[in-house]
Amino acid sequence: MVLGGLLGVFPHAGGRWLGLDGTDVARRRALGAADLGLGITIIAGRSAPWRWRAVAARSLLHLVFAGEYVRTGRRPAAVAMGALFLLDSGIAAGLRRPPPPS
């Protein structure tokens, strides 16, 4: 959520800090808004169906970030975003499972 807020409010400085210098400002703001919106949904989501969908969407957003890093030649950052994709995908899968019967 912090990264989304940073890109949404300060797209130039946030883009430099995150290594998205080669990404235009409108795309930086869109990525920031998506990250911020999904983060709020994850935190505020009261029901498991909404929460797992938001985490799954955020994992896909990490692939978008990874694509931007590949496009601008920042392979280590792309690998890191790929790892976050895998982590969030695992969390989403865990949230989607119904709780065990008690």
C-alpha positions in Angstrom: 0.0 0.0 0.0 2.8 2.4 0.7 4.3 1.8 -2.7 0.9 2.5 -4.3 0.5 5.7 -2.4 4.0 6.8 -3.3 3.4 6.2 -7.0 0.0 7.7 -6.9 0.9 10.9 -5.0 4.6 11.3 -6.1 4.9 9.5 -9.4 8.2 11.1 -10.4 10.1 10.6 -7.1 8.3 7.3 -6.4 9.1 6.0 -9.9 12.8 6.9 -9.4 12.9 5.3 -6.0 11.2 2.1 -7.3 13.3 2.0 -10.5 10.5 2.7 -12.8 12.2 5.6 -14.5 11.4 4.2 -18.0 7.7 4.1 -17.2 5.5 7.1 -18.1 3.8 9.0 -15.3 0.3 8.0 -16.2 1.3 4.3 -16.0 3.0 4.9 -12.7 -0.1 6.5 -11.3 -2.3 3.6 -12.6 0.0 1.1 -11.0 0.0 3.1 -7.8 -3.8 3.4 -7.7 -4.2 -0.3 -8.4 -1.8 -1.3 -5.6 -3.4 1.1 -3.2 -7.0 0.0 -4.0 -6.1 -3.7 -3.7 -4.2 -3.1 -0.4 -7.2 -1.3 1.1 -9.5 -4.1 0.0 -7.2 -6.7 1.5 -7.0 -4.9 4.8 -10.7 -3.9 5.0 -12.2 -7.0 3.5 -14.4 -8.7 6.0 -15.3 -11.8 4.0 -12.9 -14.4 2.7 -14.2 -14.3 -0.9 -13.4 -10.7 -1.3 -10.0 -11.0 0.5 -8.8 -13.9 -1.6 -9.8 -12.2 -4.8 -8.0 -9.0 -3.8 -4.9 -11.0 -3.0 -5.1 -12.9 -6.3 -5.5 -9.6 -8.2 -2.5 -8.1 -6.3 -0.4 -11.2 -7.2 -1.3 -10.5 -10.9 -0.4 -6.8 -10.4 3.1 -8.0 -9.3 3.4 -9.6 -12.7 2.6 -6.2 -14.3 5.3 -4.6 -12.2 7.7 -7.4 -13.2 6.9 -6.8 -16.9 7.7 -3.1 -16.4 11.1 -4.0 -14.8 11.9 -6.4 -17.7 10.9 -3.8 -20.2 13.3 -1.3 -18.6 16.2 -3.8 -18.2 15.9 -4.3 -14.4 16.0 -8.0 -14.2 16.7 -8.4 -10.5 13.7 -6.3 -9.7 11.6 -8.4 -12.1 12.8 -11.6 -10.3 11.8 -10.0 -6.9 8.3 -9.1 -8.3 8.0 -12.7 -9.6 8.8 -14.0 -6.1 6.1 -11.7 -4.7 3.7 -13.1 -7.3 4.4 -16.6 -6.1 4.0 -15.6 -2.4 0.7 -13.8 -2.9 -0.6 -16.5 -5.2 0.0 -19.0 -2.4 -1.7 -16.8 0.1 -4.7 -16.3 -2.2 -4.9 -20.1 -2.6 -4.9 -20.6 1.1 -7.5 -17.9 1.7 -9.8 -19.5 -1.0 -9.9 -22.9 0.8 -12.8 -23.3 3.1 -11.9 -23.6 6.8 -11.7 -27.2 8.1 -14.8 -28.4 9.8 -14.7 -28.1 13.6 
